[in-house]
Amino acid sequence: MDRNTFTGLFLIMIILAGSFYFLKPNAVELKKENARIDSARTADSLKKAGVNPALKDTNKTAAITTPVVDSLAIKGPFGTALAGTSSNTILENENLLITLSNKGGKIVSVQIKGQKTFNGKPLILFDGDSNKFGLNLNAAGKAINTNDLYFTPTKEANKVTMRANYGANAYVEYVYNLKAAGNNVGFNINLVGLQQVISGNSVGLNWQTTLLQQEKSIESEHRYSAPYYKYLDGDVDHLSVSKDEKEELTKGKIQWISFKQHFFSASLIAKQSFEKGSLEVKIPTTPGEIKFYDANMQLPYTHLANQAYEMEFYFGTNKFSALKAQGYDLEQQVDMGYWPLKYINRWIVLPVFNFLNNFNWNFGLIILVLTILLKLALSPLTYKSYLSMAKMRVLKPEMDEIKAKVGEDNATLVQQEYLKLYKKAGVNPLGGCLPMVLQLPLVMAFFFFFPNLFELRGESFLWMTDLSTYDEFIKFGVKIPFIGDHLSLMCVLMTISTLIMTYFNNQVSGATGQMKYIGYIMPVIFLGVLNSYPSGLNYYYFLANLMTFGQQFLIRKMVDDDKIHALIQQNKARPVDEKKKKSKFQTRLDDYMRQQQQIKK
């Protein structure tokens, strides 16, 4: 093959490949063509069954009436329900707007009234074809999922009945009942006349949902969103919040499952409980989507002529009191932290917060008062901590003399001499740390309390338009490592106040060397960590720093270093009681020092 022939063939191949690529139909054209083919097939099937395909419902909120066709007219189980035209029925009360589709007889959309997304749009938990709900049936030897069947809806007031016919007096029926007020939807499943059709001792229920972004911080929604579940005789548990995970629920009967988002939940409660099941969570990559949940649950089937399952949906907020009012321990979906933090939040912090909330104050003021009450409760520990640090500061000149006399190279001997000095002076070197450690659980409890507090959602204070998410003092437009795409002013103020507190603590304790500078590193690290956390949380830490500074200022006025020095000298003058029982910590420390000294010898 000569060069010209090869070049010609090569150009022809490029032209053919380009024509296939540029002339191929786009996604919209393919969708239209597939819809046309499906419509033609549906019309052909209905004509064979004796149904006029031109008949269709035009009122989406009214009951739909379709001609009754014997299932034998169209081949296969639920033959008449295999084809149809999609239409919607609306259920509405003062709290919810629910859209049901005759395709699958399911809820396809839930709007929570009175709530908005971060950008002011109506708050919709889920919507569209990404939401699937149906029974998995083995009917007459064929696998059927009711999500693919066309149901006939009948609406009476705020009650909708969806029915998919198998044959004469044999059908699957869903009954939805929405009361005039509230966030609960009664949901009953009736399998009528199918005792000889459905095989097996269980019926599968599949529910799939993709959660949509509701809050400004998508990181926070990822952090606090997960599928939850509760065994009938067990505790509430959940799947991972940070990665894809699937879990088999086989440890007993399951009372409820819940597709929990940060501040909202869609829960399904089985009054007779599920036999077993599985839950799965995936993190989608599509913008605006938070999590994908998939639940496959098993219901017992005893082949009754009328097999009924009573259930209930809850679509609403994750406000602790609202979930608690539902019963079934649904309120345990609110992440109050690990033990013992969750008990501190539930039995101490939350009751005090609810008491203050009864005064109808601004939430910025409520957080201020809550912080004052906490600081007052912890003031005895703060006083003891400061007093211990003051004693160590007074002893520091003598400790420096010991280090100069013994030599810095002999660290073990230096520590032994320090311990002798502490013992003579009656000073506990851990006295400043222990009160701070005792305060730590309360301080950490707020780290879980404020980010999960629904009451802060949408509430403003000063320049912070929403205390449940970060405030954007500076928006960079691009993500910067360690900081993110914004800078929170309240987080900056909190960091500055922490650095000032560290400086004064170092002055009080007399810290030197590495310990002096470690205290300055941690606040900078927290700046990067807490920059995307709720402004309400950073506001609390900022207030706590200011109040701690005020407490230390007052305590410093009360504590006289000369009196402390005189007291230490009196203690040193007293004879040491060697028979006095040592603490376990002191005994272990002495043993360790002796071992180190022997090793060096």
GUNU-729151 format. One record per residue: residue in three letters; x, y, z of N, C-alpha, C in turn. Coordinates in steps of 0.1 Angstrom, whole numbers, plus 5000, padded with zeros to 4 digits. Each point is the difference from the previous one (the first is absolute). Layout:
REM GUNU-729151
ALAXYZXYZXYZ/...
END
This chain:
REM GUNU-729151
MET500949885000499150125000500950125000/ASP499850094990500950124999499550115010/ARG500850105001499750105010498750084997/ASN499750034987498750074997498849925004/THR500149874997498849915003499850005015/PHE501149985007499949995015499450145006/THR500550114994499550135005498550014997/GLY499649954988498550014997499249925009/LEU500449885002499249915009500050065014/PHE501150065005500150065013499050115001/LEU499950094990499150115000498649965000/ILE499749894992498649955000499649955014/MET500949935007499749955013499750125010/ILE500850114998499850115009498650064997/ILE499650014987498750064996498949915006/LEU500149874998499049915005499850015016/ALA501250005007499950015014499450145005/GLY500450104992499450135004498550014997/SER499649944989498650004997499249935011/PHE500549885004499349935011499950085013/TYR501150075003500050085012499150125000/PHE500250084989499250134999498649984996/LEU499749894993498649994995499249915009/LYS500649945011499249915008499050085008/PRO498849945003498950085007500450035014/ASN499650115005500350045014499149935009/ALA500250035013499249935011498550034999/VAL499750134997498650044999499349934988/GLU500749994989499449934988499849855003/LEU501049945007499949865003498849975010/LYS499950105010498949995009498650014993/LYS499950094991498750024992499749874992/GLU501149954994499849884991499649885009/ASN500649985011499649895009498650025006/ALA499650125003498750035004499049964990/ARG500350044987499149974989499849854998/ILE501149925001500049864999499249945011/ASP500250055013499349945011498550034999/SER499750134995498650044998499349914990/ALA500749974989499449914990499849865005/ARG500949955007499949875006498849995010/THR499950115008498950005010498750014993/ALA499950094990498750014992499649874994/ASP501049934994499849874994499549905010/SER500650005012499649905010498650035005/LEU499650135001498750045005498949974990/LYS500450024987499049964989499749865000/LYS501049915002499849865001499249965012/ALA500150085010499249975012498650065000/GLY499750084990498750064998499850135007/VAL501250075003499950135007500350104990/ASN499350115001500350124991501150085005/PRO501250004993501150075006499950155000/ALA498950064994499850145000499550055013/LEU499449905009499550045012501150025010/LYS500150125006501050035010499450115010/ASP500549995012499650105010500750134998/THR499350115001500650134999500050085013/ASN499349955010500050075013500949925010/LYS501250055002501049935008499750005015/THR499150085004499750005015498749945003/ALA499349944990498849935002500149854999/ALA499049935004500049854998500049974986/ILE500749894996500149954986499349874998/THR499250004990499249884997500449954987/THR500449875000500449934987499149884998/PRO499849964988499249884997500649885006/VAL499249915006500449885006500349894989/VAL501249955000500449904990500449875007/ASP499649894995500449875006501549994998/SER500749955010501449995000500449904989/LEU499149914996500449904989500050064987/ALA499450134998500050074987501550034996/ILE500850045010501450034997500849895007/LYS500949944994500749885005500850045012/GLY500049915010500950015012499250055012/PRO500649995012499450055012499950155000/PHE498950055005499750145001500150064986/GLY499449924990500150054986499550134997/THR498850035006499450134997500750125007/ALA500949975009500750115007501450024994/LEU500349924990501450024994500150124991/ALA498950054996500150124991499050105004/GLY500350134998499150105004500650144997/THR499350105005500550144998500250065014/SER501250055002500350065014499250125003/SER499550015012499250115005500350025015/ASN499750115005500350035014498750035008/THR500149985013498950035009500750075012/ILE499350115005500650085010499349985014/LEU500849985010499550015014500650115007/GLU499350085007500550125006499350045013/ASN500950045010499450065012500950125004/GLU499950055012500750125003501549985001/ASN500449885001501549975002500649944988/LEU499349924992500649934989499250024987/LEU500849994989499449994987500649874993/ILE499249904998500449874996499549974986/THR500949964991499649964987500149854998/LEU498949944996500049864997499849974986/SER500749904995499949964986499349874998/ASN499249984990499449874997501049904995/LYS501150054995501149914996500749965013/GLY499849885004500549945012499150035012/GLY499050084999499150035011500850075012/LYS501050074997501050045011500050155002/ILE500650045011500350145002501250044992/VAL499950104991501150044992500650135004/SER499350085008500550125005499450045013/VAL500850065009499650055013500550145002/GLN499150095002500450145003499650035014/ILE500950055008499750045014499750155000/LYS498750035003499650145000500650085012/GLY500250134997500650085011501549995001/GLN500649924991501449995000500650034986/LYS501150065000500750044988501449944999/THR500549994988501449964999500950125002/PHE501349985000500950125003499950114990/ASN499549974988499950104990498550044998/GLY499249985010498650055000499049924992/LYS500349884995499149924992499249915010/PRO498849964995499249905008500849885004/LEU499949955012500849895005499349874996/ILE500749934991499549874995500949895003/LEU499649905008500849905005500649914988/PHE499149964991500449924989499050034989/ASP500449974988499150034988500449934988/GLY499149954992500349944987500249855000/ASP500649964989500249864997501149935009/SER500850095006501049955009499549935013/ASN498750035002499349945012499249884995/LYS500449885006499349884996499549935013/PHE498849954998499449935012499049894994/GLY500249885005499149894995500349875007/LEU499049914998500249865005500649914990/ASN500849915005500649904991499249875002/LEU499349964990499149895001500449884991/ASN499949885004500149884991498649964997/ALA499550054989498649984997499949914988/ALA499449885002499849904990501349964993/GLY501150005008501349964995500850114993/LYS499550125001500650114993500350115010/ALA501250065000500450115009499350134995/ILE499350065010499350124997500450105011/ASN500350134995500250115009498950104998/THR499250035010498950084998500450154996/ASN501250035002500550134996499850024985/ASP499949894992499950014985498549984996/LEU499149985009498649984997499250145000/TYR498950004992499250125000498849975009/PHE499850085010498949995009498850094997/THR498949965005498850084998499750085013/PRO500150135000499850075013498550045002/THR499650005012498750055004500250095012/LYS499550134999500250095011498750045006/GLU500149995014498950055008500550095011/ALA499750134999500550095010501550005000/ASN500649975011501549995001500549865001/LYS499249914993500449864999500049964986/VAL501249934996500149954987500349855000/THR499249934992500249864998500649974986/MET501149935000500649964987499949854999/ARG499449964988499849854998500549964987/ALA500849895000500549934988499349865000/ASN499249984989499249884999500949884994/TYR499849895006500649874995498949934992/GLY498850005005498949944993498750045008/ALA498949924997498850035008500249975014/ASN499750115009500149995014501449965005/ALA501050034993501449985004500850124996/TYR500750065010500750124997501050045011/VAL500950094997500950075010499450145002/GLU499950035013499450135003500950085010/TYR500250134997500750095010498950105004/VAL500050035013499150105005500850105008/TYR499950134995500750115006498950095007/ASN500350035013499150095008500750115006/LEU499750124996500750125006499050085008/LYS500350025013499150085008500150154997/ALA499150075006499950154997501350075005/ALA500649955010501250065005501049895004/GLY501350045000501049905004500949964988/ASN501049935003501049954991500049854997/ASN498949945004499949854999499049974989/VAL500449894992499149954990499849855003/GLY498749975002499649865002500249934987/PHE500649885001500349924988499749855003/ASN499049954993499649865001500249934987/ILE500549875001500249924988499049885001/ASN499249984990499049895000500349914988/LEU500249875003500149904989498849925001/VAL499150024990498749945000499949894989/GLY499549885004499749894991501349954993/LEU501150025006501349964993500649885008/GLN499349935009500649905008500449884992/GLN499449984988500449894992501050044988/VAL500250135000500850064989501550025005/ILE500150075012501350035005500649885007/SER501249974997500749895006501050055010/GLY500449915009501050045010499350055013/ASN500950015011499550045013500350155003/SER500550074990500350145003499850084987/VAL499750135002499950104989501050105002/GLY500750034990501150115000499450134998/LEU500650105007499650144998501350084997/ASN500050074988501250074996499750155000/TRP500950085006499850155001501350064996/GLN500150084990501250074996499750154999/THR501050075004499850155000501350074999/THR500150114992501150084999499750135007/LEU500850045011499850125007500550124992/LEU499250115001500450124993500650105010/GLN500950084995500750105009499050105005/GLN500050025013499150105006500750115007/GLU501349985005500750095008501250064991/LYS500550125005501150074993501349915001/SER500249945011501249925001499849854997/ILE500449974988499849864995500849905009/GLU501250055005500849925008499349965013/SER499250105006499349975012498949904997/GLU499350014989498949914997500649864998/HIS501249984994500649874999500449955014/ARG500450095008500549965014498949955009/TYR498850054998498949975009498949924993/SER500249944988498949934993500449854999/ALA499149925004500249854999498749935002/PRO499949884995498849925002500049945014/TYR498950025008499949955013499049885001/TYR500149925010499149895002499949975015/LYS499049925004499849965014499549865000/TYR500649915007499549875003498950015010/LEU499049914999498950005009500450015015/ASP500949925003500549995014501450055002/GLY500450094991501450055001500150154999/ASP501250054998500350145000500050054985/VAL500050134999500050074987501550004995/ASP500149974987501449994994499950064986/HIS501250024994500050064987501249954992/LEU500050024987501149974991501050115000/SER501049994992501150105000499550134994/VAL500650115005499650134995501150054990/SER501149934999501150054992500449914988/LYS499449884999500449914989498849924996/ASP500249934988498949914996500149875009/GLU498849965003499949885009498749934998/LYS500049875002498849915000500049915012/GLU498949995007499949925012498849914999/GLU500249875004498949915001499450015014/LEU498750025001499350015013499449875003/THR500749915007499549875003500149965015/LYS500150105008500149975015498750005007/GLY498950014993498750005006499050084991/LYS498850015005498950074993500350155001/ILE499750074989500350144998498850095001/GLN500050095009498850095003499950114990/TRP501150064996499950114990501350024993/ILE499950074989501250044992499850154997/SER501050074999499950154998501150044990/PHE499650084990500950074991500350145006/LYS501050015008500350125008500950094992/GLN499650134999500850114995500450085012/HIS500850114997500550085012498950045009/PHE499050084994499050055008498649954997/PHE499949904991498749944997500149854998/SER498949935002499949864999498849954992/ALA500249884994498849934994500149865006/SER499149975009500049875008498849924997/LEU500349875000498949904998499949915012/ILE498950005007499849925012499149894997/ALA500449885003499249884997499349965014/LYS498750005000499349975013500249865004/GLN500149904990500249865003501549974999/SER500850094996501549994999500449924987/PHE501250034995500649924989500749885006/GLU500049894992500749885005501550025000/LYS500550054989501450034998500250094988/GLY501250034996500250094989501450044998/SER500250104992501350054997499950154997/LEU501050085004500150144997501350034993/GLU499950104990501250044993500150154998/VAL501250055001500150154998501250024990/LYS499850094991501050034990500150164999/ILE501250054998500250144999500150034985/PRO499050074994500050034986501050114996/THR500350014988500950104995499350114992/THR498749984998499250114993499850125009/PRO500350124995499850125008498550015005/GLY499850045012498750025006499449885006/GLU500749884999499549885006500949975012/ILE499449965012500849985012500349855002/LYS499049925001500249855002498949924992/PHE500449884997499149914994499849895010/TYR498749975003499649905010499249894993/ASP500349875004499249894995499749915011/ALA498749975002499649915011499249884994/ASN500449885004499349884996499549935012/MET498750005003499549945012499149894997/GLN499949905010499249884998498850015010/LEU498849984994498749995007499549865001/PRO499649955011499549865001498749984991/TYR499949894993498849974992499549875004/THR498750005005499449885005498949944991/HIS499950054987499149954990498550025005/LEU499750115006498650035004499350054987/ALA498749995001499250054988500150155000/ASN500150075011500250145001501250035009/GLN501250004995501250025007500250155001/ALA500050055013500150155002501350035008/TYR500650114996501150065008499850145003/GLU500050045013499850135004501350075002/MET500250124994501250085001499750145002/GLU501150085001499850155001501350074996/PHE499850104992501250084996500150125009/TYR501250055003500250135006500950084990/PHE499550114996500750104992500150135007/GLY501250035005500050135008501450035004/THR500150095010501250065005500749905010/ASN501350025002500749935010500150085013/LYS499050085003499950065013499849905010/PHE500850005011500049895010498649985006/SER499350115003498749985007499049954990/ALA500150044987499149954990500249854998/LEU501249954999500349864999499649925012/LYS500250065012499749935012498549985001/ALA499250104995498549995000499549884992/GLN500849964990499649894991500149865007/GLY500849995011500249885006501049914993/TYR500249885004500849904993501550045000/ASP500450095009501450055002500550064987/LEU499250064992500450074988501050125003/GLU499850065012500950115004501549975001/GLN500249875001501549955001500750024986/GLN499350044990500750044988500850135001/VAL499650085009500750125002501349975007/ASP501150034994501349965005500450105011/MET499949945013500450085011501449975005/GLY500849924992501449975004500149875006/TYR501349965003500349875006499850015015/TRP500049885006499949995014501350075006/PRO499950085011498850045007499450134994/LEU500550054989499550134994498550004998/LYS499549894994498650004997499150015012/TYR500549955011499250015012500050145006/ILE501250064999500150145004499150094992/ASN500049984987499250084991498549975002/ARG499649885002498649965000499450045014/TRP500749985011499450025013500450135007/ILE501050074994500450135007499950114990/VAL500750004989500050114991498750034993/LEU499449894995498750024992498950055009/PRO499849945012498950065009500250155003/VAL501350035003500350155003499750084987/PHE500449954989499750084987498550014998/ASN499349895002498550014998499450105010/PHE500550005012499450095010500350154996/LEU501150034995500350134995499250044988/ASN499849894991499350034988498550045002/ASN499549965012498650045004499850155001/PHE501150075002499950155002499950074986/ASN500149924989499950064987501150114997/TRP501249975005501150094998500649974986/ASN500950104995500849974989501049895004/PHE500349914990500849895003501550045003/GLY500450114995501350055004500050035015/LEU498950065005499950035015499949875008/ILE499349904995499949875007501349945001/ILE500850004989501449945001500850075010/LEU499950145001500750085010499749965014/VAL498749995003499649965013500449865004/LEU499949914990500449865002501449995003/THR500950084994501450005002500350065014/ILE499350105004500150065014499749895010/LEU498949934999499649905009501049895001/LEU500649964989501049905000501250045007/LYS500550124997501250065007499850015015/LEU498850045004499750015014500149865007/ALA499449904993500049865006501549955001/LEU500850044990501449955000501050095008/SER499550115005500950105006500849945012/PRO499549915008500949945011501249924994/LEU499749934989501149934993501050104994/THR499550114995500950104994500950065010/TYR499450035012500750065011501149915005/LYS499749875001501049905005501249994989/SER499650004988501049994989500950125000/TYR499550125002500850125000500950005012/LEU499449965012500850005012501249914999/SER499849884994501149914999501050054990/MET499650064990501050064990500850125007/ALA499350075009500750115007501049945010/LYS499749895006501049945009501349954992/MET499749944988501149964992500950124995/ARG499350114998500750124995500950055012/VAL499550005012500850045012501249915002/LEU499849874997501149915002501050004989/LYS499750064989500950004988501450045003/PRO500350115008501450045003500749885007/GLU499449945009500649895007500349884991/MET499049974991500249904990501250034990/ASP500150134997501250034991501349985007/GLU500050035014501249985007500449855001/ILE499049915001500249865000500649954987/LYS499450054989500549964987501450054998/ALA500450125005501450054998500949925009/LYS499649965012500849935009500349854995/VAL498949934996500149864996500649994986/GLY499650094991500450004986498949954991/GLU499850064989498949974991500249864994/ASP501249954999500249874994499549885008/ASN499950025013499449895009498550035002/ALA499249974990498650035001499349925011/THR500449875002499449925010500250055014/LEU501250055003500350055013499350135002/VAL499950084989499350135001498649985004/GLN499349904994498649975003499949955014/GLN500949925005500049955014500150125010/GLU500850094997500250125009498750094999/TYR499450014988498850074998498949945009/LEU499949865000499049945008500250025015/LYS501250005004500350035014499550145004/LEU500350094991499650145002498550015001/TYR499349944990498550005000499549945014/LYS500649895004499549945012500250095012/LYS501250065001500250095012499150124999/ALA499850064988499250124999498549975000/GLY499649874999498649975000499350044987/VAL500749994989499550044987499849884992/ASN498949994993499749894991500350054986/PRO501049944993500350054986498949984990/LEU499149915003498849984991498850075004/GLY500150095011498950075005499450104990/GLY500850054991499550094990499449934988/CYS500449874998499549924988498749935003/LEU499949955012498849925004498750074999/PRO499950135005498750074999499750034985/MET501050024992499850034986499549874993/VAL500549885004499649884994498649975004/LEU499650035012498649985004499050094993/GLN500550124995499250094993499849964985/LEU501049924995500149974986498749934995/PRO499449905007498849944994498950104998/LEU499850105008499050104998500350094988/VAL501350044999500450084988499849924987/MET500449875000499949924988498549974997/ALA499249995010498549974998499450104990/PHE500450135002499550104991500449994985/PHE501149934999500549974986499049924992/PHE499349915007498949924993498750075002/PHE499850085010498650055003499650104989/PHE500950114998499650114991499849954986/PRO501049924994499849974986498749914997/ASN499549945010498849914998498750075006/LEU500150125004498850075006499250064989/PHE498849944997499250054990499550145002/GLU499850045013499550135003500850114995/LEU501349984998500950114995499850024985/ARG499449904993499950014985499250124996/GLY500750094992499450124994499950115010/GLU500549995012500050115010501250084999/SER499850145000501050094998500450075013/PHE501250055000500550085012501250084995/LEU499950135002501050104995500249984985/TRP501349974996500249994985499849854996/MET499849915009499849864997498549974996/THR499849984987498649984995499449865004/ASP500949905003499549875003501049945010/LEU499549995013500949945010500349864999/SER499349934991500249854998501049974990/THR500650104993501049984990501150115001/TYR501050004992501150105001499650134995/ASP500650115005499850134994501250034991/GLU499650054988501050034990500550155001/PHE501050025008500550145001500850034987/ILE500849914996500750014987499849874992/LYS499550024988499849894991501150004989/PHE500849904999501150004991499649964986/GLY499049924998499649964987500749874996/VAL501149975006500849884997500349935013/LYS500349875000500349935013501550025003/ILE500350055012501450015004500349895010/PRO501149934999500349895009500050055014/PHE499449915009499950025014498950105004/ILE499750104992499050105003498649974994/GLY500149974987498749984992499850124991/ASP498750024996499750104990499550135007/HIS500150015013499550125007500850015013/LEU499850125007500550025013498950055009/SER499849935011499050035009500550115010/LEU499350115001500450115010499949955014/MET498949935004499949955013501149905004/CYS500349924990501149905002501450075002/VAL500250114993501250085002500050075013/LEU498950055005499950065013500349905011/MET499449884998500249895010501549975000/THR500749994989501449975000500850105006/ILE499750134998500850115006499849995015/SER498849985005499750005014500849885006/THR500049894993500849885006501450035001/LEU500650074990501450035000500350105012/ILE499150095002500250095012499949935013/MET499149905001499849925012501349925002/THR500549944989501349935002501150085005/TYR500150124995501150095005499950035015/PHE498850035005499850025014500249885008/ASN499549884995500249885008501549975001/ASN500850024990501449985001500750105010/GLN499450125001500550095010499749955014/VAL498849945002499649955013500849885004/SER500149904990500649885004501550004999/GLY500650104993501450014999500649904990/ALA499249964990500449904990501250054992/THR500949914997501250044992500249894990/GLY501050024991500449904990498949974991/GLN499949874996499149954990498550025005/MET499849975012498650025006499450144998/LYS500950095000499650144998499450034986/TYR500649934990499750034986498949904995/ILE499949885006498949914996498750065001/GLY499850085011498750075002499650094990/TYR501050064992499750094989499749934987/ILE500449874999499849934988498649944999/MET499549965011498649935000498950104995/PRO500050135005498950094995500150014985/VAL501250014994500150014986499549884993/ILE500249885005499549884994498450005001/PHE499550055011498550005002499450104990/LEU500850104996499550104990499649934988/GLY500949914995499749924988498949905002/VAL499949945012499049905003498650065001/LEU499950115008498750055003499550114991/ASN500850034990499650114990498749964993/SER499849874998498749964993498949955009/TYR500350015013499049965010499050125003/PRO498949975006499050105002500550125008/SER499550124996500550125006499550005015/GLY498949935003499549995013501049935010/LEU500649904994501149935008501250095003/ASN500550074989501150095002499650125009/TYR498850044999499550115009500149955015/TYR499649885002500149955014501449995005/TYR500949954992501449995004500650145002/PHE499650094992500550145001499550065014/LEU498849985003499450055013500749935011/ALA500249874999500749925011501450055002/ASN500750044990501350055002500050145007/LEU499150084996499950145006499649985015/MET499149915003499649985014501149945008/THR500749914994501149945008501150105003/PHE500250094990501050115003499450095011/GLY498850035000499450085011500149935013/GLN499749875000500149925013501550015005/GLN500949984991501450005005500550145005/PHE499450104993500350135005499650035014/LEU498749955003499550025013500749915010/ILE500349884996500749915009501450055003/ARG500750064990501350055002500050125010/LYS498950075001499850115010499949945014/MET499449885000499749945013501249925005/VAL500849954991501249925004501250095001/ASP500749995012501250085003501249905000/ASP500950034990501249914999500850005012/ASP500150125007500850005013499449905010/LYS498750005001499449915010500249864996/ILE500049974987500249864996501449965003/HIS501050104997501449975003500249975015/ALA499450085008500149985015499449875004/LEU498949964994499449875004500949884996/ILE500650024988500949894995501249995009/GLN500550115005501250005009499649935013/GLN498850035005499549935012499949854998/ASN499549964989499949864997501449934999/LYS500950074995501449954998500749995014/ALA499650095009500649995014499549895008/ARG498849944997499549895007500849884997/PRO500149915010500749874997499149914991/VAL500649934991499349924991499749875006/ASP498749965000499649875006500249894990/GLU501049925002500449904990499049885001/LYS499349995011499049895002498750034993/LYS499950124996498750044993499849924988/LYS498849944998499849924988500050084987/LYS500849954991500150074987498949964991/SER499750084991499049974990500549904990/LYS499249934993500449904990500950074989/PHE499650114996500750084990501450035005/GLN500150055013501350045005500949875002/THR499449895004500749885002500649954986/ARG499250004990500549964986501150094995/LEU499850145003501050094995501349985007/ASP500049985013501249975008500749884995/ASP499249894997500649884995500650024987/TYR499450084991500550034987501450075001/MET500050105009501250085002501249915005/ARG499749915009501049915005500649914989/GLN499049954992500449914989500950084990/GLN499750124997500850084990501450035006/GLN500050025013501350035006500949885000/GLN499449885003500849875000500549974986/ILE499250034989500449984987501250084996/LYS500050135005501250094997501249955007/LYS499949955012501149955007500649874994/
END
